[in-house]
Amino acid sequence: MIRRYDYGNPYPSFAAVLDLPALKEAPPFLETETEGGEISFTLSLHNVDALYGLGEAVGPIDRRGRRYQSWNSDEFNHAEDRQSLYGSHNFLIVFRASEPFALFLDDPGRVRWDLGFEDRGRMRITSENGDFSLYVITPEEGTPRKGICADLCRQFRVLTGRSYIPPRWALGYIQSRWGYAGEEDLTAVARAHRERHIPLDGICLDIDYMDGFRDFTLNEKALPDLKGVAGRLLSDGVRVIPIIDAGVKKETGYSVYDEGHEEGYFCKKADGSDFEAAVWPGLSCFPDFFREDASRWFGDKYRVLMDMGVEGFWNDMNEPALFYSPEGLDKAFAEAEELRSGMMSHDSSFILTAAVDGIKNSMDDYRRFYHRIGERTVRHDKVHNLYGALMTHAAAEGMRRAEPDRRHLLFSRSSFAGSHRDGGIWMGDNFSWWSHLALHLRMLPSLNMMGFIYCGADVGGFGADVDEELLIRWIQLGAFTPLFRNHSALGTRLQEVYRFPKWKTMRDAIKVRYSLIPWLYSEMMHAILSDGLLFRPLGFDYPDDPLARAVEDQVMLGRQCMIAPVLAPHVPGRNVYLPEDMLLVRFRTPEDYDTEEIEAGWHYVRLDENEFPLFIRRGTFVILAKSGERTSDLSVEGAATLGWDAEDYVLPLYCDDGITFGAPDGHIVPIRMERDTEQN
């Protein structure tokens, strides 16, 4: 059951698709306080209560004991103490022995979450806006305890809408790097993969492909014929996936700026002039995506590249990230000049550093511009967390208008509840750190709870130099995530698989992924069409097993499996907790693997560097197709069944054409186990 409570004058966030009536009385089990325009809710926590949710956030799967903020942030350093990242996902499950429930705070401004940090026996949620809708979700009557968390997530998804459905090719391996600029890079990367038989379905272009970082333009020197190169690559099963940034360069003569300025599509300052701030192209203006006409105008621009053969995009810098504004720069220079006139001390050096650092993503700047929402003029900081979601919506609608029957790849850095309807997300600018490999795993179920089924992290890490062992282990995790992209930053070590001595080990793991795609795609579609979860914490499936609820480095995958990747260097395996008897599959290649039935309990599983595990629940199995070098090579014809001897278990494998919007009309192929599994 879902109940809605309104506070103040809620801002439209477009997150909910159900228009529920607002109740007048406050939720009786939440203590409500109002102070200085802020509204807080407090709740006592029992010793065994678990807190799940908040989507994209650092820290453990069980969020209890930490502080978070919902404030979309261009946060390059995902350190343990970071309270916010690129998305704001205000959905929290309070899982307790009696009367579990979930909360969704539909508030596009800053929200603070103290989840037992100050007092482990108490959580406190604070809306700085004081204008929001609070949804309280309780389990449907008769829901068994082991299904409660999944039911709460399902109801939240009914409230906020069905998840985005990507094309099937988007589950293929994608290679990316900040620095790929044009035809030479695209051709060389594709050729290097094909020559070594490393599967590949997409190559991302970062900002260097543009003319001076201007959206919807091409660097004519590096990429004079995008249509030609995109067509040649597509004939070999490789799609080109360009980046689009939120900021539009302020430059008379640049058609996108000229149109946006003349039509008044950009965000305004209080005096009615266009708000300006610098990002990659220099001083830029920002489309007011809250306005339907501005959103439609920007979304239709994607067709410029679609007409050249592009079938997918990734949206970036859309928190929005701001390097500086003219006003912020003037203030910093003034403070520096004032300090320059006197003797520098340690205090003044700190002040100078803060003045310079403070010009990026400044709250002063976020309070400096406004949006037009219907008849209301709203200051940006009040609705900040919606900006990236509305950019994604503009792009998705533009692509639907251009090709209404075709699915396109679209994923974004910034997001809010509800944007899961329009695209996927990647987990932002992570680092080549083992801790971020573990963070990738922990974030998967939390993002799935929000409806972001198509998601993943930059495999290998975006920042810093990856070492070979870390890249191998990261690819072994990425082999199970819907978005499977290797991406790295300019100035870091070249990170393409084929540049490493053990590239064959990585290739083999990618080939295993391709063998699993028919099954993984089916499980993803089942999660989407049933408002379910592809990834889940173990505590969702085994709520009465305290050891399962405590496990943070294993997650459930689909209806049949559990994954437990190696997350540490220089180890010959790892400890794994099995809540029930499972079949261990130790993959080396799609043809070379062994299996072992393991009883419930703790086990040390040996895993050489070229091996990675998949655990299959008793009585079930998965499909292992013949691998290929592109998703178009894959077929369920002749696929092997891998798992337990399960004569009574039928795997309903979902199949469709993988490219049109006929997903609900896809067909089910009932697969039965054909053989006992013996060691290969």
C-alpha positions in Angstrom: 0.0 0.0 0.0 1.2 3.5 -0.9 0.2 6.6 1.0 1.1 10.1 0.0 1.6 13.1 2.4 2.3 16.6 1.1 4.3 19.2 2.9 4.4 22.9 2.0 4.1 23.5 -1.8 5.7 20.5 -3.5 7.8 21.1 -6.6 6.8 19.0 -9.6 9.5 16.4 -10.0 7.9 14.1 -12.6 9.1 11.2 -10.5 5.7 9.6 -9.8 3.4 8.4 -12.6 0.6 7.6 -10.2 -1.4 10.6 -9.1 -2.4 9.5 -5.5 -4.5 11.8 -3.3 -2.5 13.4 -0.5 -3.5 12.6 3.1 -3.7 15.4 5.5 -2.5 13.8 8.7 1.2 13.1 9.2 2.5 9.5 9.3 1.9 8.5 12.9 5.2 6.5 13.4 7.4 9.4 12.2 8.2 12.3 14.6 7.9 15.5 12.6 9.8 18.7 13.4 9.9 22.0 11.6 12.6 24.6 12.0 13.6 27.5 9.8 11.7 26.2 6.8 13.3 22.7 7.1 11.2 19.7 7.9 12.7 16.6 9.6 11.4 13.1 10.3 12.9 11.0 13.0 12.4 7.3 13.7 13.7 4.9 16.4 15.8 2.0 15.1 15.9 -1.4 16.6 19.2 -3.3 16.9 18.5 -5.6 14.0 16.9 -3.1 11.7 18.5 -2.8 8.3 18.3 0.2 5.9 18.5 -0.4 2.2 18.3 2.0 -0.7 19.5 5.5 -1.6 20.7 4.2 -5.0 24.0 5.8 -6.0 26.0 6.3 -2.8 29.3 5.2 -1.3 29.3 2.8 1.7 27.8 -0.5 2.5 24.6 -2.0 1.1 23.0 -1.7 4.5 23.1 2.1 4.9 22.7 2.1 8.6 25.3 4.0 10.7 26.2 6.6 8.0 25.3 10.1 6.8 24.2 10.9 3.3 23.0 14.0 1.3 20.8 14.0 -1.7 22.6 16.6 -3.7 23.7 15.8 -7.3 27.5 16.5 -7.2 30.3 16.5 -9.8 32.3 14.4 -7.4 35.5 13.1 -8.9 36.9 11.5 -5.8 34.5 8.8 -4.5 36.2 8.6 -1.1 34.6 6.8 1.8 33.6 10.1 3.5 31.6 11.4 0.5 28.0 11.9 1.3 26.7 12.5 -2.2 27.5 11.6 -5.7 25.9 12.3 -9.1 22.4 11.1 -8.5 19.8 11.6 -5.8 17.6 8.6 -5.1 15.4 9.3 -2.0 14.0 5.8 -1.6 14.8 3.9 1.7 13.6 0.6 3.0 13.4 0.2 6.7 13.5 -3.6 7.1 12.6 -4.7 10.6 11.1 -7.7 12.3 7.7 -6.2 12.5 6.0 -3.6 10.3 8.8 -3.1 7.6 8.1 -0.2 5.3 9.7 2.1 2.7 9.9 5.9 2.3 10.2 7.9 -0.9 10.9 11.6 -0.4 9.9 13.3 -3.6 12.0 16.4 -3.0 14.3 17.7 -5.8 16.3 19.9 -3.4 18.9 19.0 -0.8 17.9 16.2 1.7 20.1 15.1 4.6 20.0 11.5 5.8 21.4 10.7 9.3 20.9 6.9 9.3 22.0 6.2 12.8 25.3 8.2 12.6 24.8 10.5 15.6 22.7 8.0 17.4 22.7 4.4 16.2 19.3 3.9 17.6 17.7 6.8 15.6 17.5 8.0 12.1 16.7 11.5 11.0 15.7 12.7 7.5 15.7 16.5 6.8 14.3 18.3 3.8 16.0 21.7 3.4 13.2 22.8 1.0 10.3 21.9 3.2 8.3 21.5 0.0 7.8 17.9 -1.0 5.7 14.8 -1.2 6.4 11.9 1.2 5.3 8.5 0.1 5.0 5.7 2.7 5.0 2.2 1.3 3.9 -0.8 3.3 3.9 -4.5 2.1 0.9 -5.8 0.4 -1.2 -8.0 2.7 -0.1 -11.6 2.6 3.4 -10.9 1.4 5.8 -13.6 2.8 8.7 -12.2 4.8 11.2 -13.3 2.2 9.4 -11.3 -0.4 8.8 -8.1 1.6 11.8 -6.0 0.3 11.1 -7.0 -3.3 7.5 -6.1 -2.8 8.3 -2.7 -1.5 10.6 -2.1 -4.5 7.9 -3.3 -6.8 5.4 -0.9 -5.4 7.9 1.9 -5.7 8.4 1.1 -9.3 4.7 1.0 -9.9 4.6 4.5 -8.4 7.5 5.8 -10.5 7.1 3.8 -13.8 8.6 1.0 -15.8 12.4 0.9 -16.3 14.1 1.8 -19.5 14.6 -1.0 -22.0 17.9 -0.8 -23.8 18.6 -2.5 -27.2 20.1 -6.0 -26.8 23.4 -4.9 -28.4 23.8 -2.5 -25.4 24.6 -5.6 -23.3 27.7 -6.1 -25.4 31.2 -5.0 -24.5 31.8 -1.3 -24.9 35.3 0.3 -25.2 35.7 4.0 -24.2 38.4 6.5 -23.3 38.6 10.2 -22.8 40.8 11.0 -25.8 39.1 9.1 -28.6 38.6 11.9 -31.1 37.8 10.6 -34.5 38.0 8.1 -37.3 41.6 7.0 -36.6 40.9 6.1 -33.0 37.6 4.4 -33.8 39.1 2.3 -36.6 42.2 1.3 -34.6 40.3 0.2 -31.5 37.8 -1.8 -33.5 40.5 -3.4 -35.6 42.6 -4.3 -32.5 39.6 -6.1 -31.0 38.6 -8.0 -34.1 42.2 -9.1 -34.9 42.4 -10.7 -31.4 38.8 -11.9 -31.4 37.9 -9.8 -28.4 34.1 -9.3 -28.5 33.0 -5.7 -29.0 29.7 -4.0 -29.7 30.3 -0.3 -29.1 32.9 2.4 -28.9 32.3 5.6 -27.0 33.5 9.0 -28.1 34.3 11.5 -25.3 34.4 15.3 -25.7 37.3 15.4 -28.1 35.2 14.4 -31.1 33.4 17.7 -30.9 34.5 21.0 -32.6 35.8 22.9 -29.6 33.6 20.9 -27.2 30.4 22.3 -28.8 27.4 20.0 -28.5 26.2 18.4 -31.8 29.3 19.4 -33.8 32.2 17.4 -35.2 35.9 17.9 -35.1 36.2 18.1 -38.9 40.0 17.4 -38.8 39.6 14.2 -36.8 36.1 13.1 -37.8 35.2 14.5 -41.3 32.8 11.7 -42.1 31.0 10.3 -39.1 28.3 8.8 -41.2 30.8 6.9 -43.3 32.9 5.6 -40.4 29.7 4.7 -38.3 28.4 2.8 -41.3 31.6 0.8 -41.8 31.9 0.0 -38.1 28.2 -1.0 -37.9 28.7 -3.4 -40.8 31.1 -5.2 -38.4 28.7 -5.0 -35.5 30.2 -2.0 -33.7 28.2 1.1 -32.8 29.5 4.6 -32.2 28.3 6.2 -29.0 29.0 9.9 -28.6 28.9 12.0 -25.4 26.6 15.0 -25.0 27.2 17.6 -22.3 24.7 19.9 -20.7 26.4 23.2 -21.3 26.0 25.0 -24.6 29.0 27.2 -25.6 28.2 30.9 -25.6 29.3 31.9 -29.1 27.5 34.0 -31.6 27.5 32.1 -34.9 27.2 28.7 -33.2 23.7 27.7 -34.3 22.8 25.8 -31.1 23.6 28.8 -28.9 22.0 31.3 -31.3 18.7 29.4 -31.4 18.7 28.9 -27.6 19.5 32.5 -26.9 17.0 33.9 -29.4 14.2 31.7 -28.3 14.9 32.2 -24.6 15.5 28.5 -23.9 18.4 29.0 -21.5 18.2 29.3 -17.7 17.9 32.9 -16.5 19.4 35.0 -13.8 17.2 37.2 -11.6 17.5 40.1 -14.0 16.3 38.0 -16.9 19.6 37.6 -18.7 21.0 34.2 -19.5 22.9 32.5 -16.7 26.5 31.8 -17.8 29.2 29.6 -16.3 32.2 27.8 -17.7 32.5 24.2 -18.5 34.6 22.4 -21.2 33.9 24.8 -24.1 34.3 27.9 -21.9 31.5 30.2 -20.9 28.3 28.3 -21.6 24.5 28.6 -21.2 22.2 25.8 -19.9 18.9 24.7 -21.4 16.0 25.1 -19.1 14.8 21.5 -19.3 11.8 22.3 -17.1 10.3 24.2 -20.0 8.6 21.8 -22.5 9.6 23.9 -25.5 13.3 24.1 -24.4 13.3 20.4 -23.7 11.9 19.5 -27.1 14.3 21.8 -28.8 17.4 20.3 -27.2 16.1 16.7 -27.6 15.6 17.2 -31.3 19.2 18.1 -31.7 20.2 14.5 -31.1 18.8 13.7 -34.5 21.8 15.6 -36.1 24.0 12.7 -35.0 21.4 10.0 -35.4 21.1 10.9 -39.1 24.8 10.0 -39.3 24.2 6.5 -38.0 24.5 7.0 -34.2 22.2 4.7 -32.2 23.3 5.6 -28.7 24.5 8.5 -26.5 25.8 9.1 -23.0 24.9 12.4 -21.2 27.5 14.0 -19.0 28.2 17.1 -16.9 24.5 17.3 -16.2 24.3 17.8 -12.4 25.0 20.5 -13.9 28.7 20.7 -13.3 30.1 24.3 -13.3 33.8 25.1 -13.4 33.2 28.7 -12.5 31.0 31.7 -13.2 32.2 35.2 -14.1 30.8 36.4 -10.7 32.5 33.6 -8.8 35.8 34.3 -10.6 35.6 38.0 -9.8 35.0 37.2 -6.1 38.0 34.8 -6.0 40.3 37.3 -7.7 39.2 40.0 -5.3 39.9 37.8 -2.3 43.3 36.9 -3.8 44.2 40.5 -4.3 43.2 41.4 -0.8 45.5 38.7 0.5 48.3 39.7 -1.8 48.6 43.1 -0.2 49.7 41.6 3.2 52.1 39.0 4.5 50.9 35.4 3.8 50.4 33.2 6.8 49.1 29.6 7.1 45.6 31.1 7.7 45.7 33.3 4.6 47.1 30.5 2.5 44.1 28.3 3.5 41.8 31.2 2.7 43.4 31.6 -0.8 43.1 27.9 -1.5 39.4 27.9 -0.4 38.7 31.0 -2.6 40.1 29.2 -5.7 38.6 25.8 -4.9 35.2 27.4 -4.1 34.6 28.6 -7.7 33.7 25.1 -8.9 30.1 24.0 -8.4 29.5 26.9 -6.1 26.3 27.1 -4.1 26.3 30.8 -4.9 26.1 30.0 -8.6 23.4 27.4 -8.0 21.4 30.1 -6.3 22.1 32.5 -9.1 19.8 31.1 -11.8 16.2 30.2 -12.2 13.8 27.8 -14.0 10.4 28.4 -15.4 8.1 25.6 -14.1 4.6 26.3 -15.5 3.6 29.6 -14.0 6.3 29.5 -11.3 9.8 30.9 -11.4 11.9 28.6 -9.2 15.5 29.1 -8.0 17.8 26.4 -9.3 19.0 25.1 -5.9 15.4 24.3 -4.9 15.1 21.7 -7.8 18.8 21.1 -8.5 18.6 17.3 -8.4 16.2 17.2 -11.3 18.4 18.8 -13.9 20.2 15.7 -15.2 17.0 13.6 -15.1 15.3 16.2 -17.3 18.2 16.3 -19.7 17.9 12.5 -20.0 14.2 12.9 -20.6 14.8 15.5 -23.3 17.2 13.2 -25.1 15.0 10.1 -24.8 11.9 12.0 -26.1 14.0 13.4 -29.0 15.2 10.0 -30.0 11.7 8.6 -29.8 10.4 11.3 -32.1 13.2 10.7 -34.6 12.7 6.9 -34.6 9.6 6.0 -32.6 9.8 2.3 -33.1 13.4 1.8 -32.3 15.2 1.4 -29.0 18.4 3.4 -28.5 21.2 3.3 -25.9 21.1 6.1 -23.5 22.8 6.4 -20.2 23.5 9.4 -18.0 25.8 10.5 -15.2 23.3 12.6 -13.2 19.8 11.2 -12.3 16.8 11.4 -10.0 14.0 9.1 -9.2 11.9 8.6 -12.3 14.8 9.0 -14.8 15.0 5.2 -14.8 12.1 5.4 -17.3 14.3 7.2 -19.9 17.7 5.7 -19.7 20.4 3.9 -17.6 23.2 5.3 -15.6 26.9 4.7 -15.1 28.4 5.1 -11.7 30.5 8.2 -12.6 34.2 9.0 -12.5 35.5 6.2 -10.3 39.2 5.3 -9.8 41.4 2.3 -10.6 41.2 1.2 -6.9 40.3 -2.1 -5.5 37.9 -0.3 -3.1 36.0 1.0 -6.1 35.7 -2.5 -7.6 33.9 -3.4 -4.3 31.9 -0.2 -4.5 30.8 -1.2 -8.0 29.4 -4.5 -6.6 27.6 -2.9 -3.7 26.0 -0.2 -5.8 24.3 -2.6 -8.2 21.4 -3.7 -5.9 20.9 -0.2 -4.6 20.5 1.2 -8.1 18.2 -1.7 -9.0 16.0 -0.7 -6.1 15.6 2.7 -7.8 14.6 1.1 -11.1 18.0 1.5 -12.8 18.3 -2.0 -14.1 20.6 -1.0 -17.0 23.6 0.2 -15.0 27.3 -0.4 -14.5 30.6 1.2 -13.5 33.6 2.2 -15.6 35.4 -1.2 -15.7 39.0 -0.8 -14.7 38.3 2.6 -13.2 38.2 6.0 -14.9 40.9 7.8 -12.9 44.4 6.7 -12.0 46.5 3.9 -13.7 45.0 0.4 -13.6 47.2 -2.6 -13.0 46.6 -5.8 -14.9 45.3 -7.9 -12.0 42.7 -5.2 -11.1 41.5 -5.0 -14.7 41.2 -8.8 -14.9 39.1 -9.0 -11.7 37.0 -5.9 -12.8 36.2 -7.5 -16.1 35.2 -10.6 -14.3 32.6 -8.6 -12.3 31.6 -6.5 -15.4 30.8 -9.8 -17.2 27.5 -9.9 -15.2 26.4 -6.2 -15.3 24.1 -5.0 -18.1 26.3 -2.0 -18.9 29.7 -3.4 -19.5 32.0 -0.5 -20.5 35.8 -0.1 -20.1 36.4 3.6 -19.7 39.5 5.6 -18.6 40.6 9.2 -18.3 42.9 11.2 -20.5 46.5 11.1 -19.0 46.0 7.7 -17.4 47.5 4.4 -18.6 45.9 3.1 -21.8 43.4 0.6 -20.6 42.2 -1.3 -23.7 42.3 -5.1 -23.0 44.7 -5.8 -25.8 47.5 -3.6 -24.3 48.2 -6.0 -21.4 50.3 -9.2 -21.4 47.4 -11.3 -20.1 44.9 -9.9 -22.6 43.8 -13.4 -23.5 42.6 -14.0 -19.9 40.5 -10.8 -20.2 39.2 -11.8 -23.6 38.1 -15.2 -22.3 36.1 -13.5 -19.5 34.4 -11.2 -22.1 33.6 -14.3 -24.2 32.0 -15.9 -21.2 29.9 -12.7 -20.8 28.7 -13.1 -24.5 27.8 -16.7 -23.9 25.6 -15.6 -21.0 24.0 -12.6 -22.8 20.8 -14.6 -23.9 20.2 -15.6 -20.3 21.3 -12.2 -18.8 19.1 -10.3 -21.3 16.1 -12.6 -20.4 16.7 -12.0 -16.7 17.0 -8.2 -17.2 13.8 -8.1 -19.2 12.0 -10.2 -16.5 13.1 -7.7 -13.9 12.0 -4.7 -16.0 8.6 -6.2 -17.1 7.7 -7.5 -13.6 9.0 -4.3 -11.8 11.5 -6.6 -10.2 15.2 -6.6 -9.4 18.1 -8.1 -11.4 20.5 -7.6 -8.5 19.5 -8.0 -4.8 21.2 -8.0 -1.4 21.4 -11.5 0.0 19.2 -10.2 2.9 16.3 -9.8 0.4 16.2 -13.5 -0.4 17.3 -14.8 3.1 15.8 -12.3 5.5 15.9 -14.6 8.5 19.6 -15.6 8.0 21.7 -13.1 10.0 24.9 -14.2 8.2 23.3 -13.6 4.8 22.1 -10.2 5.8 25.6 -9.3 6.9 27.3 -10.2 3.7 28.3 -7.1 1.7 30.6 -8.6 -1.0 28.1 -11.0 -2.7 24.8 -10.2 -4.4 22.0 -12.2 -5.9 21.7 -12.1 -9.7 18.5 -12.9 -11.5 16.2 -15.7 -10.3 18.8 -18.4 -10.2 22.2 -17.1 -9.3 24.6 -15.4 -6.9 27.9 -13.7 -7.8 30.9 -13.3 -5.5 33.8 -11.8 -7.4 37.3 -11.6 -6.2 37.7 -8.1 -4.7 41.3 -8.1 -3.4 44.7 -8.3 -5.0 47.2 -11.2 -4.7 44.8 -13.8 -3.4 44.2 -17.3 -4.7 40.5 -17.2 -4.0 38.0 -15.9 -1.5 35.6 -16.8 1.3 32.0 -17.2 0.2 28.9 -17.7 2.3 26.2 -19.9 0.8 22.7 -19.4 2.5 21.6 -22.6 0.7 23.2 -25.4 -1.3 24.5 -24.1 -4.6 26.4 -25.2 -7.6 29.7 -23.4 -8.1 30.6 -22.8 -11.7 34.3 -21.8 -12.1 34.6 -20.1 -15.5 37.8 -19.9 -17.5 36.3 -19.7 -21.0 32.8 -20.5 -22.3 34.1 -24.0 -23.1 36.4 -24.5 -20.2 34.8 -24.5 -16.7 34.2 -26.9 -13.9 31.4 -27.3 -11.5 31.0 -28.3 -7.9 28.0 -28.8 -5.7 28.6 -27.0 -2.4 26.6 -27.3 0.8 25.3 -24.2 2.6 27.7 -22.4 4.9 31.1 -20.7 4.7 33.6 -22.0 2.2 37.0 -20.8 0.8 36.7 -21.0 -2.9 40.0 -21.2 -4.8 40.0 -19.0 -7.9 43.1 -18.6 -10.0 43.5 -15.2 -11.8 41.9 -16.6 -14.9 38.9 -18.0 -13.1 35.7 -16.4 -11.8 32.7 -17.9 -10.1 28.9 -18.1 -10.7 26.8 -19.8 -8.0 23.5 -21.4 -9.2 20.7 -22.2 -6.7 19.6 -25.8 -6.2 17.2 -27.0 -8.8 17.8 -24.3 -11.3 20.1 -23.6 -14.3 21.2 -21.0 -16.7 21.7 -20.9 -20.5 25.2 -20.8 -21.9 25.1 -20.0 -25.6 27.9 -20.4 -28.1 30.0 -17.2 -27.8 30.6 -14.7 -30.5 32.4 -11.4 -31.2 29.3 -9.3 -31.4 25.8 -9.7 -30.0 24.3 -10.3 -33.4 26.3 -13.6 -33.5 24.4 -15.0 -30.5 21.6 -17.4 -30.6 19.8 -19.8 -28.2 19.9 -22.5 -30.9 22.1 -25.2 -29.5 22.7 -23.4 -26.2 23.9 -25.5 -23.3 22.1 -25.7 -20.0 24.4 -25.2 -17.1 23.3 -26.0 -13.5 21.6 -28.6 -11.4 19.8 -31.7 -12.7 16.4 -30.0 -12.7 13.9 -32.1 -14.6 10.9 -30.2 -13.1 12.4 -26.7 -13.5 11.6 -24.8 -16.7 13.6 -21.7 -17.4 11.3 -19.2 -19.2 13.8 -17.5 -21.5 12.6 -14.2 -22.8 13.3 -13.5 -26.5 12.5 -10.6 -28.8 14.2 -8.8 -31.7 16.3 -6.8 -29.3 15.8 -3.5 -31.1 12.1 -2.4 -31.4 9.7 -1.3 -28.7 7.8 -4.6 -28.9 9.2 -5.8 -25.6 5.9 -6.7 -24.0 5.1 -8.7 -27.2 8.4 -10.7 -26.8 8.0 -14.5 -26.7 9.0 -17.0 -24.0 11.1 -20.0 -24.9 10.6 -22.7 -22.2 14.0 -24.3 -21.7 14.4 -27.6 -19.8 17.5 -29.0 -18.4 18.9 -31.4 -20.9 21.8 -33.1 -19.1 23.4 -33.6 -15.7 26.3 -31.2 -15.2 29.7 -32.9 -15.0 33.1 -31.4 -14.7 34.6 -30.4 -18.0 
